[in-house]
């Protein structure tokens, strides 16, 4: 099955719980998924960009093209290893940037090395990964995938009680089974893939409902 099909599974899970989310699309494949992104936007989800290794010019071009397709401004950018300077990001017309750290295997034994509080830099809102005061683990895709679900739920609940924000995110490739994966992954990222990960998302969403925890798109929470 394709990335598009897996993304639609996530969309259906969100819809069944009445959630609106932010979908970050990788810049190099954004053009290939125009119809899907338009559909997500029409459904009320926020569309933002994820930069793996594109330069500012490519980011700007993709942003402009996608804004024409969905008919809405793109306000968010996510970046990991390859990072554009905050002043450039602001000049490109973004309102916020979501900086995330590389999900290596030692993430289960170390704290985040960057700030974990939202701050402003060059008039740009910077949103680092959120980190649990309960376990000191980040709320990244890898942690959601591998740790016991009850432990993750405790992390989430303690963060909310501490009035901390929790940025839960997942990747569409996590819904692929090991045999379906369109690219190679290190062994430690092949745990709980496919249906197991889909079930985790459903369980987390149900946990949010049961505890009446508010869920929103990135731009709604920030602005």
PAMI-246195 format. One record per atom (N, C-alpha, C): residue number from 1; atom name; x, y, z. Coordinates in nm, 4 decimals, decimal comma. Layout:
N
 seq atom       xx       yy       zz
 NUM   CA        X        Y        Z
...
//
This chain:
223
 seq atom       xx       yy       zz
   1    N   0,0837  -0,1193   0,0000
   1   CA   0,0000   0,0000   0,0000
   1    C   0,0875   0,1247   0,0000
   2    N   0,0326   0,2381  -0,0469
   2   CA   0,1111   0,3593  -0,0638
   2    C   0,1083   0,4492   0,0587
   3    N   0,1969   0,5490   0,0570
   3   CA   0,1978   0,6510   0,1609
   3    C   0,0615   0,7200   0,1672
   4    N   0,0023   0,7406   0,0490
   4   CA  -0,1295   0,8058   0,0441
   4    C  -0,2339   0,7247   0,1197
   5    N  -0,2341   0,5940   0,0997
   5   CA  -0,3302   0,5089   0,1699
   5    C  -0,3083   0,5106   0,3207
   6    N  -0,1831   0,5097   0,3617
   6   CA  -0,1523   0,5116   0,5047
   6    C  -0,1921   0,6444   0,5673
   7    N  -0,1713   0,7526   0,4924
   7   CA  -0,2115   0,8844   0,5419
   7    C  -0,3620   0,8918   0,5589
   8    N  -0,4340   0,8304   0,4665
   8   CA  -0,5798   0,8304   0,4769
   8    C  -0,6265   0,7497   0,5986
   9    N  -0,5526   0,6473   0,6355
   9   CA  -0,5869   0,5715   0,7565
   9    C  -0,5760   0,6623   0,8785
  10    N  -0,4676   0,7397   0,8838
  10   CA  -0,4514   0,8346   0,9944
  10    C  -0,5649   0,9358   0,9946
  11    N  -0,5996   0,9846   0,8758
  11   CA  -0,7078   1,0813   0,8637
  11    C  -0,8401   1,0242   0,9139
  12    N  -0,8679   0,8989   0,8809
  12   CA  -0,9914   0,8351   0,9256
  12    C  -0,9935   0,8169   1,0774
  13    N  -0,8788   0,7829   1,1354
  13   CA  -0,8703   0,7709   1,2808
  13    C  -0,8993   0,9047   1,3476
  14    N  -0,8417   1,0114   1,2930
  14   CA  -0,8661   1,1457   1,3463
  14    C  -1,0136   1,1828   1,3335
  15    N  -1,0700   1,1530   1,2173
  15   CA  -1,2104   1,1861   1,1915
  15    C  -1,3031   1,1140   1,2877
  16    N  -1,2722   0,9882   1,3183
  16   CA  -1,3594   0,9101   1,4064
  16    C  -1,3634   0,9673   1,5474
  17    N  -1,2625   1,0466   1,5832
  17   CA  -1,2593   1,1082   1,7162
  17    C  -1,2868   1,2582   1,7110
  18    N  -1,3113   1,3092   1,5910
  18   CA  -1,3422   1,4507   1,5776
  18    C  -1,2222   1,5418   1,5935
  19    N  -1,1027   1,4909   1,5640
  19   CA  -0,9809   1,5710   1,5805
  19    C  -0,9396   1,6364   1,4495
  20    N  -0,8850   1,7562   1,4605
  20   CA  -0,8176   1,8222   1,3495
  20    C  -0,6690   1,8278   1,3824
  21    N  -0,5848   1,7930   1,2861
  21   CA  -0,4411   1,7821   1,3108
  21    C  -0,3624   1,8609   1,2070
  22    N  -0,2334   1,8671   1,2277
  22   CA  -0,1424   1,9296   1,1317
  22    C  -0,0665   1,8204   1,0588
  23    N  -0,0726   1,8217   0,9267
  23   CA   0,0003   1,7256   0,8452
  23    C   0,1215   1,7957   0,7836
  24    N   0,2413   1,7471   0,8193
  24   CA   0,3644   1,8004   0,7618
  24    C   0,4045   1,7132   0,6436
  25    N   0,4092   1,7716   0,5258
  25   CA   0,4455   1,6969   0,4059
  25    C   0,5889   1,7303   0,3674
  26    N   0,6666   1,6255   0,3364
  26   CA   0,8068   1,6456   0,2988
  26    C   0,8128   1,7189   0,1645
  27    N   0,8968   1,8190   0,1566
  27   CA   0,8997   1,9104   0,0429
  27    C   0,9205   1,8385  -0,0901
  28    N   1,0074   1,7384  -0,0927
  28   CA   1,0400   1,6728  -0,2192
  28    C   0,9249   1,5912  -0,2777
  29    N   0,8244   1,5565  -0,1972
  29   CA   0,7128   1,4754  -0,2472
  29    C   0,5804   1,5510  -0,2455
  30    N   0,5814   1,6776  -0,2051
  30   CA   0,4572   1,7544  -0,1908
  30    C   0,3786   1,7602  -0,3214
  31    N   0,4482   1,7808  -0,4315
  31   CA   0,3807   1,7939  -0,5611
  31    C   0,3081   1,6664  -0,6010
  32    N   0,3627   1,5524  -0,5624
  32   CA   0,3024   1,4236  -0,5999
  32    C   0,1743   1,3940  -0,5229
  33    N   0,1520   1,4666  -0,4130
  33   CA   0,0353   1,4385  -0,3290
  33    C  -0,0586   1,5580  -0,3193
  34    N  -0,0671   1,6339  -0,4254
  34   CA  -0,1506   1,7539  -0,4250
  34    C  -0,2971   1,7228  -0,3951
  35    N  -0,3490   1,6196  -0,4585
  35   CA  -0,4903   1,5845  -0,4386
  35    C  -0,5171   1,5448  -0,2939
  36    N  -0,4288   1,4655  -0,2367
  36   CA  -0,4438   1,4230  -0,0974
  36    C  -0,4377   1,5427  -0,0034
  37    N  -0,3406   1,6316  -0,0259
  37   CA  -0,3236   1,7476   0,0620
  37    C  -0,4429   1,8419   0,0532
  38    N  -0,4961   1,8573  -0,0680
  38   CA  -0,6162   1,9394  -0,0854
  38    C  -0,7324   1,8796  -0,0075
  39    N  -0,7464   1,7470  -0,0150
  39   CA  -0,8540   1,6785   0,0565
  39    C  -0,8407   1,6955   0,2075
  40    N  -0,7187   1,6827   0,2587
  40   CA  -0,6954   1,6995   0,4030
  40    C  -0,7285   1,8414   0,4465
  41    N  -0,6885   1,9382   0,3635
  41   CA  -0,7145   2,0780   0,3951
  41    C  -0,8635   2,1076   0,3963
  42    N  -0,9359   2,0562   0,2973
  42   CA  -1,0809   2,0751   0,2908
  42    C  -1,1491   2,0136   0,4131
  43    N  -1,0905   1,9059   0,4650
  43   CA  -1,1459   1,8384   0,5831
  43    C  -1,1165   1,9144   0,7123
  44    N  -1,0391   2,0223   0,7023
  44   CA  -1,0131   2,1044   0,8200
  44    C  -0,8780   2,0865   0,8843
  45    N  -0,7950   2,0004   0,8265
  45   CA  -0,6611   1,9809   0,8814
  45    C  -0,5666   2,0895   0,8306
  46    N  -0,4651   2,1167   0,9091
  46   CA  -0,3641   2,2139   0,8684
  46    C  -0,2573   2,1440   0,7840
  47    N  -0,2152   2,2075   0,6770
  47   CA  -0,1064   2,1561   0,5944
  47    C   0,0180   2,2407   0,6203
  48    N   0,1283   2,1747   0,6512
  48   CA   0,2558   2,2424   0,6751
  48    C   0,3646   2,1645   0,6014
  49    N   0,4864   2,2140   0,6044
  49   CA   0,5958   2,1523   0,5291
  49    C   0,6999   2,0906   0,6215
  50    N   0,7630   1,9848   0,5719
  50   CA   0,8714   1,9178   0,6429
  50    C   0,9939   1,9188   0,5522
  51    N   1,1010   1,9803   0,5989
  51   CA   1,2216   1,9946   0,5180
  51    C   1,3285   1,8943   0,5598
  52    N   1,3645   1,8053   0,4687
  52   CA   1,4713   1,7088   0,4952
  52    C   1,6065   1,7645   0,4524
  53    N   1,6161   1,8080   0,3276
  53   CA   1,7452   1,8601   0,2807
  53    C   1,7297   1,9643   0,1700
  54    N   1,6177   2,0341   0,1654
  54   CA   1,5936   2,1349   0,0620
  54    C   1,6502   2,2701   0,1042
  55    N   1,6907   2,3500   0,0053
  55   CA   1,7392   2,4843   0,0355
  55    C   1,6206   2,5807   0,0418
  56    N   1,6487   2,7060   0,0785
  56   CA   1,5430   2,8048   0,0977
  56    C   1,4632   2,8288  -0,0296
  57    N   1,5293   2,8256  -0,1447
  57   CA   1,4607   2,8487  -0,2712
  57    C   1,3581   2,7394  -0,2992
  58    N   1,3969   2,6143  -0,2753
  58   CA   1,3046   2,5028  -0,2973
  58    C   1,1879   2,5080  -0,1987
  59    N   1,2174   2,5453  -0,0759
  59   CA   1,1121   2,5575   0,0253
  59    C   1,0112   2,6638  -0,0173
  60    N   1,0626   2,7788  -0,0625
  60   CA   0,9759   2,8888  -0,1052
  60    C   0,8872   2,8484  -0,2220
  61    N   0,9445   2,7821  -0,3203
  61   CA   0,8689   2,7415  -0,4392
  61    C   0,7592   2,6430  -0,4030
  62    N   0,7924   2,5437  -0,3204
  62   CA   0,6932   2,4442  -0,2797
  62    C   0,5821   2,5087  -0,1986
  63    N   0,6196   2,5993  -0,1112
  63   CA   0,5202   2,6693  -0,0284
  63    C   0,4215   2,7462  -0,1151
  64    N   0,4722   2,8217  -0,2107
  64   CA   0,3859   2,9012  -0,2976
  64    C   0,2941   2,8131  -0,3814
  65    N   0,3482   2,7065  -0,4385
  65   CA   0,2679   2,6168  -0,5216
  65    C   0,1571   2,5496  -0,4411
  66    N   0,1926   2,5051  -0,3216
  66   CA   0,0954   2,4341  -0,2391
  66    C  -0,0131   2,5287  -0,1872
  67    N   0,0244   2,6503  -0,1584
  67   CA  -0,0749   2,7484  -0,1133
  67    C  -0,1782   2,7755  -0,2222
  68    N  -0,1349   2,7752  -0,3465
  68   CA  -0,2286   2,7947  -0,4570
  68    C  -0,3250   2,6769  -0,4691
  69    N  -0,2738   2,5587  -0,4423
  69   CA  -0,3559   2,4380  -0,4555
  69    C  -0,4599   2,4284  -0,3444
  70    N  -0,4183   2,4519  -0,2204
  70   CA  -0,5115   2,4359  -0,1080
  70    C  -0,5893   2,5644  -0,0783
  71    N  -0,5437   2,6759  -0,1331
  71   CA  -0,6143   2,8019  -0,1137
  71    C  -0,6013   2,8594   0,0255
  72    N  -0,4964   2,8197   0,0970
  72   CA  -0,4733   2,8687   0,2331
  72    C  -0,3240   2,8923   0,2542
  73    N  -0,2871   2,9850   0,3421
  73   CA  -0,1449   3,0065   0,3701
  73    C  -0,0857   2,8906   0,4495
  74    N   0,0373   2,8560   0,4179
  74   CA   0,1102   2,7541   0,4937
  74    C   0,1955   2,8257   0,5977
  75    N   0,1694   2,7983   0,7233
  75   CA   0,2316   2,8758   0,8301
  75    C   0,3445   2,8027   0,9014
  76    N   0,3494   2,6689   0,8873
  76   CA   0,4452   2,5916   0,9648
  76    C   0,5486   2,5171   0,8839
  77    N   0,6671   2,5054   0,9404
  77   CA   0,7769   2,4279   0,8809
  77    C   0,8378   2,3401   0,9886
  78    N   0,8609   2,2151   0,9555
  78   CA   0,9311   2,1233   1,0469
  78    C   1,0654   2,0903   0,9865
  79    N   1,1687   2,0835   1,0707
  79   CA   1,3020   2,0501   1,0221
  79    C   1,3777   1,9734   1,1294
  80    N   1,4739   1,8924   1,0806
  80   CA   1,5492   1,8060   1,1715
  80    C   1,6979   1,8341   1,1578
  81    N   1,7697   1,7557   1,0796
  81   CA   1,9152   1,7695   1,0690
  81    C   1,9527   1,8901   0,9842
  82    N   1,8929   1,9000   0,8662
  82   CA   1,9198   2,0129   0,7758
  82    C   1,8274   2,1278   0,8158
  83    N   1,8834   2,2362   0,8667
  83   CA   1,8014   2,3441   0,9190
  83    C   1,8301   2,4774   0,8516
  84    N   1,7228   2,5463   0,8166
  84   CA   1,7328   2,6815   0,7626
  84    C   1,7286   2,7789   0,8796
  85    N   1,8029   2,8864   0,8703
  85   CA   1,8082   2,9870   0,9755
  85    C   1,6700   3,0479   0,9987
  86    N   1,6410   3,0808   1,1239
  86   CA   1,5085   3,1323   1,1588
  86    C   1,4743   3,2611   1,0847
  87    N   1,5727   3,3464   1,0599
  87   CA   1,5461   3,4708   0,9878
  87    C   1,5020   3,4413   0,8450
  88    N   1,5630   3,3391   0,7813
  88   CA   1,5223   3,2993   0,6467
  88    C   1,3818   3,2409   0,6461
  89    N   1,3523   3,1600   0,7478
  89   CA   1,2202   3,0977   0,7570
  89    C   1,1128   3,2051   0,7686
  90    N   1,1412   3,3081   0,8480
  90   CA   1,0468   3,4188   0,8624
  90    C   1,0290   3,4924   0,7302
  91    N   1,1366   3,5140   0,6583
  91   CA   1,1299   3,5829   0,5291
  91    C   1,0485   3,5039   0,4264
  92    N   1,0471   3,3723   0,4421
  92   CA   0,9708   3,2872   0,3507
  92    C   0,8206   3,2901   0,3797
  93    N   0,7827   3,3566   0,4875
  93   CA   0,6411   3,3722   0,5177
  93    C   0,5839   3,2738   0,6174
  94    N   0,6691   3,1975   0,6838
  94   CA   0,6212   3,1046   0,7864
  94    C   0,5996   3,1786   0,9185
  95    N   0,5081   3,1279   0,9990
  95   CA   0,4816   3,1860   1,1298
  95    C   0,5476   3,1072   1,2425
  96    N   0,5716   2,9767   1,2172
  96   CA   0,6374   2,8958   1,3205
  96    C   0,7228   2,7870   1,2570
  97    N   0,8207   2,7407   1,3342
  97   CA   0,9053   2,6306   1,2917
  97    C   0,9081   2,5270   1,4040
  98    N   0,8952   2,4022   1,3670
  98   CA   0,8977   2,2920   1,4630
  98    C   1,0293   2,2175   1,4474
  99    N   1,1212   2,2392   1,5402
  99   CA   1,2528   2,1753   1,5342
  99    C   1,2515   2,0443   1,6117
 100    N   1,2944   1,9366   1,5476
 100   CA   1,2972   1,8065   1,6130
 100    C   1,4362   1,7462   1,6031
 101    N   1,4682   1,6609   1,6985
 101   CA   1,5992   1,5978   1,7018
 101    C   1,5941   1,4605   1,6362
 102    N   1,7102   1,4133   1,5957
 102   CA   1,7198   1,2826   1,5305
 102    C   1,6802   1,1713   1,6271
 103    N   1,5942   1,0788   1,5824
 103   CA   1,5467   0,9696   1,6669
 103    C   1,6423   0,8512   1,6599
 104    N   1,7504   0,8603   1,7309
 104   CA   1,8448   0,7496   1,7360
 104    C   1,8094   0,6569   1,8506
 105    N   1,8706   0,5401   1,8516
 105   CA   1,8342   0,4402   1,9523
 105    C   1,8610   0,4894   2,0940
 106    N   1,9612   0,5771   2,1133
 106   CA   1,9905   0,6236   2,2481
 106    C   1,8904   0,7261   2,2983
 107    N   1,7850   0,7566   2,2192
 107   CA   1,6812   0,8455   2,2664
 107    C   1,6101   0,7880   2,3885
 108    N   1,6127   0,6566   2,4022
 108   CA   1,5455   0,5957   2,5168
 108    C   1,6258   0,6104   2,6449
 109    N   1,7478   0,6645   2,6335
 109   CA   1,8310   0,6775   2,7536
 109    C   1,8887   0,8171   2,7752
 110    N   1,8459   0,9125   2,6950
 110   CA   1,8985   1,0471   2,7154
 110    C   1,7899   1,1518   2,6973
 111    N   1,8125   1,2676   2,7579
 111   CA   1,7196   1,3786   2,7469
 111    C   1,7450   1,4543   2,6166
 112    N   1,6484   1,5371   2,5803
 112   CA   1,6675   1,6239   2,4651
 112    C   1,7808   1,7217   2,4932
 113    N   1,8547   1,7581   2,3911
 113   CA   1,9690   1,8470   2,4095
 113    C   1,9329   1,9931   2,3852
 114    N   1,8156   2,0181   2,3269
 114   CA   1,7750   2,1553   2,2977
 114    C   1,6672   2,2014   2,3948
 115    N   1,6267   2,3275   2,3801
 115   CA   1,5193   2,3816   2,4619
 115    C   1,3918   2,3003   2,4396
 116    N   1,3081   2,2945   2,5416
 116   CA   1,1808   2,2241   2,5274
 116    C   1,0626   2,3183   2,5496
 117    N   1,0894   2,4483   2,5631
 117   CA   0,9823   2,5460   2,5772
 117    C   0,9670   2,6254   2,4478
 118    N   0,8452   2,6617   2,4156
 118   CA   0,8191   2,7432   2,2972
 118    C   0,8782   2,8824   2,3187
 119    N   0,9479   2,9335   2,2193
 119   CA   1,0082   3,0666   2,2309
 119    C   1,0042   3,1366   2,0959
 120    N   1,0399   3,2636   2,0949
 120   CA   1,0389   3,3444   1,9728
 120    C   1,1808   3,3817   1,9342
 121    N   1,2107   3,3686   1,8056
 121   CA   1,3432   3,4034   1,7541
 121    C   1,3245   3,4712   1,6189
 122    N   1,3762   3,5939   1,6075
 122   CA   1,3593   3,6716   1,4834
 122    C   1,2126   3,6806   1,4428
 123    N   1,1258   3,7044   1,5409
 123   CA   0,9811   3,7187   1,5205
 123    C   0,9169   3,5905   1,4673
 124    N   0,9844   3,4800   1,4859
 124   CA   0,9338   3,3486   1,4454
 124    C   0,9104   3,2635   1,5698
 125    N   0,7945   3,1987   1,5781
 125   CA   0,7670   3,1099   1,6905
 125    C   0,8386   2,9771   1,6690
 126    N   0,9212   2,9393   1,7651
 126   CA   0,9979   2,8153   1,7562
 126    C   0,9365   2,7135   1,8525
 127    N   0,8989   2,5973   1,7982
 127   CA   0,8321   2,4945   1,8787
 127    C   0,9211   2,3711   1,8855
 128    N   0,9985   2,3563   1,9935
 128   CA   1,0818   2,2357   2,0060
 128    C   0,9954   2,1150   2,0392
 129    N   1,0556   1,9983   2,0368
 129   CA   0,9845   1,8790   2,0811
 129    C   0,9440   1,8941   2,2269
 130    N   0,8261   1,8454   2,2590
 130   CA   0,7845   1,8466   2,3991
 130    C   0,8444   1,7255   2,4701
 131    N   0,8683   1,7435   2,5993
 131   CA   0,9349   1,6392   2,6774
 131    C   0,8571   1,6118   2,8050
 132    N   0,8450   1,4882   2,8405
 132   CA   0,7679   1,4487   2,9576
 132    C   0,8412   1,4791   3,0882
 133    N   0,7780   1,5500   3,1817
 133   CA   0,8384   1,5676   3,3137
 133    C   0,8362   1,4370   3,3931
 134    N   0,7507   1,3447   3,3488
 134   CA   0,7341   1,2150   3,4150
 134    C   0,8529   1,1231   3,3878
 135    N   0,8995   1,1208   3,2640
 135   CA   1,0065   1,0278   3,2269
 135    C   1,1299   1,0944   3,1675
 136    N   1,1178   1,2257   3,1352
 136   CA   1,2230   1,3006   3,0658
 136    C   1,2442   1,2536   2,9221
 137    N   1,1508   1,1744   2,8708
 137   CA   1,1568   1,1312   2,7313
 137    C   1,0823   1,2304   2,6430
 138    N   1,1260   1,2481   2,5194
 138   CA   1,0539   1,3357   2,4274
 138    C   0,9297   1,2667   2,3718
 139    N   0,8306   1,3462   2,3340
 139   CA   0,7114   1,2906   2,2700
 139    C   0,7339   1,2844   2,1196
 140    N   0,8293   1,2035   2,0766
 140   CA   0,8538   1,1930   1,9327
 140    C   0,7922   1,0651   1,8760
 141    N   0,8014   1,0491   1,7450
 141   CA   0,7398   0,9347   1,6784
 141    C   0,7989   0,8021   1,7249
 142    N   0,9280   0,8015   1,7504
 142   CA   0,9960   0,6785   1,7906
 142    C   0,9529   0,6332   1,9299
 143    N   0,9440   0,7277   2,0224
 143   CA   0,9008   0,6947   2,1589
 143    C   0,7572   0,6423   2,1572
 144    N   0,6701   0,7068   2,0791
 144   CA   0,5336   0,6577   2,0662
 144    C   0,5290   0,5154   2,0117
 145    N   0,6217   0,4835   1,9250
 145   CA   0,6228   0,3529   1,8588
 145    C   0,6706   0,2392   1,9491
 146    N   0,7663   0,2664   2,0385
 146   CA   0,8340   0,1539   2,1031
 146    C   0,8067   0,1345   2,2515
 147    N   0,7767   0,2417   2,3259
 147   CA   0,7628   0,2204   2,4697
 147    C   0,6252   0,1642   2,5032
 148    N   0,6094   0,0983   2,6194
 148   CA   0,4775   0,0465   2,6586
 148    C   0,3732   0,1575   2,6572
 149    N   0,2571   0,1272   2,6023
 149   CA   0,1553   0,2297   2,5826
 149    C   0,1101   0,2927   2,7144
 150    N   0,0988   0,2125   2,8185
 150   CA   0,0564   0,2659   2,9479
 150    C   0,1572   0,3681   2,9989
 151    N   0,2837   0,3435   2,9749
 151   CA   0,3884   0,4370   3,0170
 151    C   0,3752   0,5679   2,9394
 152    N   0,3488   0,5571   2,8095
 152   CA   0,3301   0,6767   2,7274
 152    C   0,2092   0,7573   2,7754
 153    N   0,1027   0,6884   2,8089
 153   CA  -0,0171   0,7562   2,8586
 153    C   0,0107   0,8293   2,9896
 154    N   0,0896   0,7681   3,0774
 154   CA   0,1277   0,8358   3,2017
 154    C   0,2122   0,9591   3,1744
 155    N   0,3028   0,9486   3,0777
 155   CA   0,3823   1,0636   3,0361
 155    C   0,2918   1,1776   2,9918
 156    N   0,1960   1,1442   2,9087
 156   CA   0,1058   1,2444   2,8529
 156    C   0,0226   1,3105   2,9633
 157    N  -0,0316   1,2295   3,0521
 157   CA  -0,1171   1,2812   3,1581
 157    C  -0,0402   1,3721   3,2532
 158    N   0,0811   1,3329   3,2886
 158   CA   0,1625   1,4153   3,3785
 158    C   0,2002   1,5477   3,3131
 159    N   0,2242   1,5451   3,1844
 159   CA   0,2575   1,6682   3,1131
 159    C   0,1396   1,7646   3,1133
 160    N   0,0197   1,7122   3,0873
 160   CA  -0,0995   1,7965   3,0863
 160    C  -0,1255   1,8537   3,2245
 161    N  -0,1062   1,7741   3,3258
 161   CA  -0,1274   1,8208   3,4633
 161    C  -0,0271   1,9286   3,5016
 162    N   0,0890   1,9264   3,4382
 162   CA   0,1914   2,0274   3,4645
 162    C   0,1749   2,1497   3,3737
 163    N   0,0645   2,1522   3,2990
 163   CA   0,0363   2,2608   3,2045
 163    C   0,1414   2,2713   3,0955
 164    N   0,2058   2,1603   3,0623
 164   CA   0,3014   2,1566   2,9518
 164    C   0,2280   2,1159   2,8245
 165    N   0,2774   2,1638   2,7118
 165   CA   0,2174   2,1216   2,5853
 165    C   0,2728   1,9838   2,5465
 166    N   0,1930   1,9091   2,4763
 166   CA   0,2351   1,7788   2,4264
 166    C   0,2138   1,7777   2,2753
 167    N   0,3219   1,7628   2,2023
 167   CA   0,3138   1,7562   2,0571
 167    C   0,3302   1,6102   2,0164
 168    N   0,2177   1,5439   1,9932
 168   CA   0,2187   1,4039   1,9517
 168    C   0,2306   1,3985   1,8002
 169    N   0,3276   1,3266   1,7501
 169   CA   0,3336   1,3123   1,6052
 169    C   0,3759   1,1724   1,5638
 170    N   0,3300   1,1386   1,4437
 170   CA   0,3565   1,0063   1,3875
 170    C   0,3902   1,0225   1,2404
 171    N   0,4541   0,9225   1,1836
 171   CA   0,4869   0,9215   1,0413
 171    C   0,4014   0,8183   0,9698
 172    N   0,3612   0,8511   0,8457
 172   CA   0,2791   0,7568   0,7704
 172    C   0,3501   0,6243   0,7496
 173    N   0,4846   0,6273   0,7380
 173   CA   0,5569   0,5018   0,7149
 173    C   0,5464   0,4065   0,8331
 174    N   0,5098   0,4587   0,9522
 174   CA   0,4969   0,3714   1,0682
 174    C   0,3772   0,2777   1,0570
 175    N   0,2879   0,3065   0,9635
 175   CA   0,1732   0,2185   0,9417
 175    C   0,2016   0,1081   0,8410
 176    N   0,3205   0,1112   0,7805
 176   CA   0,3615   0,0022   0,6928
 176    C   0,4099  -0,1160   0,7764
 177    N   0,3817  -0,2367   0,7318
 177   CA   0,4402  -0,3539   0,7959
 177    C   0,5863  -0,3633   0,7535
 178    N   0,6614  -0,4495   0,8178
 178   CA   0,8030  -0,4653   0,7831
 178    C   0,8206  -0,5034   0,6362
 179    N   0,7313  -0,5870   0,5851
 179   CA   0,7415  -0,6336   0,4470
 179    C   0,7004  -0,5255   0,3467
 180    N   0,6173  -0,4319   0,3895
 180   CA   0,5664  -0,3278   0,2991
 180    C   0,6573  -0,2066   0,2882
 181    N   0,7464  -0,1896   0,3839
 181   CA   0,8267  -0,0673   0,3906
 181    C   0,8909  -0,0329   0,2562
 182    N   0,8739   0,0925   0,2099
 182   CA   0,9302   0,1322   0,0803
 182    C   1,0768   0,1704   0,0875
 183    N   1,1342   0,1675   0,2072
 183   CA   1,2757   0,1999   0,2245
 183    C   1,3287   0,1223   0,3443
 184    N   1,4583   0,1147   0,3572
 184   CA   1,5181   0,0392   0,4673
 184    C   1,5199   0,1225   0,5952
 185    N   1,5055   0,0541   0,7067
 185   CA   1,5107   0,1178   0,8377
 185    C   1,6039   0,0386   0,9277
 186    N   1,6684   0,1059   1,0251
 186   CA   1,7468   0,0310   1,1230
 186    C   1,6558  -0,0598   1,2044
 187    N   1,7109  -0,1653   1,2589
 187   CA   1,6298  -0,2674   1,3257
 187    C   1,5447  -0,2099   1,4381
 188    N   1,5972  -0,1078   1,5090
 188   CA   1,5253  -0,0560   1,6254
 188    C   1,4041   0,0278   1,5868
 189    N   1,3886   0,0598   1,4577
 189   CA   1,2704   0,1330   1,4124
 189    C   1,1673   0,0420   1,3464
 190    N   1,1889  -0,0890   1,3569
 190   CA   1,0955  -0,1837   1,2973
 190    C   1,0048  -0,2491   1,4013
 191    N   1,0074  -0,1963   1,5223
 191   CA   0,9244  -0,2497   1,6305
 191    C   0,7860  -0,1857   1,6250
 192    N   0,6818  -0,2661   1,6397
 192   CA   0,5436  -0,2166   1,6465
 192    C   0,5033  -0,1357   1,5233
 193    N   0,5405  -0,1815   1,4070
 193   CA   0,4975  -0,1158   1,2841
 193    C   0,3622  -0,1711   1,2377
 194    N   0,3070  -0,1105   1,1338
 194   CA   0,1867  -0,1631   1,0713
 194    C   0,0632  -0,1544   1,1594
 195    N  -0,0107  -0,2625   1,1649
 195   CA  -0,1362  -0,2651   1,2404
 195    C  -0,1128  -0,2380   1,3882
 196    N   0,0013  -0,2816   1,4396
 196   CA   0,0328  -0,2576   1,5810
 196    C   0,0411  -0,1078   1,6090
 197    N   0,0986  -0,0328   1,5160
 197   CA   0,1092   0,1118   1,5357
 197    C  -0,0265   0,1791   1,5170
 198    N  -0,1028   0,1311   1,4202
 198   CA  -0,2377   0,1848   1,4006
 198    C  -0,3213   0,1667   1,5270
 199    N  -0,3103   0,0495   1,5896
 199   CA  -0,3830   0,0234   1,7145
 199    C  -0,3361   0,1166   1,8254
 200    N  -0,2060   0,1471   1,8269
 200   CA  -0,1527   0,2405   1,9272
 200    C  -0,2150   0,3789   1,9111
 201    N  -0,2242   0,4261   1,7885
 201   CA  -0,2850   0,5564   1,7647
 201    C  -0,4302   0,5587   1,8126
 202    N  -0,5040   0,4535   1,7785
 202   CA  -0,6439   0,4458   1,8218
 202    C  -0,6530   0,4457   1,9739
 203    N  -0,5654   0,3708   2,0404
 203   CA  -0,5668   0,3647   2,1869
 203    C  -0,5332   0,5005   2,2482
 204    N  -0,4373   0,5710   2,1891
 204   CA  -0,4011   0,7037   2,2395
 204    C  -0,5177   0,8010   2,2212
 205    N  -0,5815   0,7972   2,1047
 205   CA  -0,6956   0,8858   2,0801
 205    C  -0,8092   0,8568   2,1781
 206    N  -0,8324   0,7288   2,2044
 206   CA  -0,9372   0,6938   2,2993
 206    C  -0,9005   0,7404   2,4392
 207    N  -0,7725   0,7310   2,4739
 207   CA  -0,7246   0,7797   2,6033
 207    C  -0,7492   0,9309   2,6158
 208    N  -0,7232   1,0047   2,5095
 208   CA  -0,7473   1,1493   2,5095
 208    C  -0,8956   1,1792   2,5299
 209    N  -0,9808   1,1021   2,4629
 209   CA  -1,1250   1,1203   2,4787
 209    C  -1,1685   1,0904   2,6219
 210    N  -1,1213   0,9785   2,6746
 210   CA  -1,1622   0,9367   2,8088
 210    C  -1,1234   1,0387   2,9152
 211    N  -1,0106   1,1068   2,8937
 211   CA  -0,9628   1,2047   2,9920
 211    C  -0,9958   1,3483   2,9522
 212    N  -1,0768   1,3625   2,8476
 212   CA  -1,1253   1,4931   2,8018
 212    C  -1,0099   1,5921   2,7815
 213    N  -0,9076   1,5447   2,7132
 213   CA  -0,7906   1,6272   2,6840
 213    C  -0,8100   1,6931   2,5475
 214    N  -0,7962   1,8239   2,5428
 214   CA  -0,8184   1,8984   2,4187
 214    C  -0,7095   1,8687   2,3167
 215    N  -0,7492   1,8603   2,1909
 215   CA  -0,6579   1,8337   2,0796
 215    C  -0,6780   1,9431   1,9751
 216    N  -0,5690   1,9945   1,9183
 216   CA  -0,5839   2,0986   1,8170
 216    C  -0,4724   2,0918   1,7138
 217    N  -0,4906   2,1662   1,6063
 217   CA  -0,3862   2,1836   1,5071
 217    C  -0,2776   2,2721   1,5667
 218    N  -0,1582   2,2649   1,5108
 218   CA  -0,0471   2,3445   1,5617
 218    C  -0,0812   2,4933   1,5617
 219    N  -0,1320   2,5442   1,4494
 219   CA  -0,1566   2,6879   1,4384
 219    C  -0,2642   2,7346   1,5362
 220    N  -0,3604   2,6489   1,5670
 220   CA  -0,4646   2,6869   1,6637
 220    C  -0,4078   2,6986   1,8046
 221    N  -0,3171   2,6074   1,8375
 221   CA  -0,2573   2,6098   1,9708
 221    C  -0,1647   2,7306   1,9875
 222    N  -0,0918   2,7634   1,8821
 222   CA   0,0094   2,8693   1,8907
 222    C  -0,0504   3,0095   1,8790
 223    N  -0,1542   3,0218   1,7959
 223   CA  -0,2059   3,1554   1,7667
 223    C  -0,3546   3,1684   1,7930
//
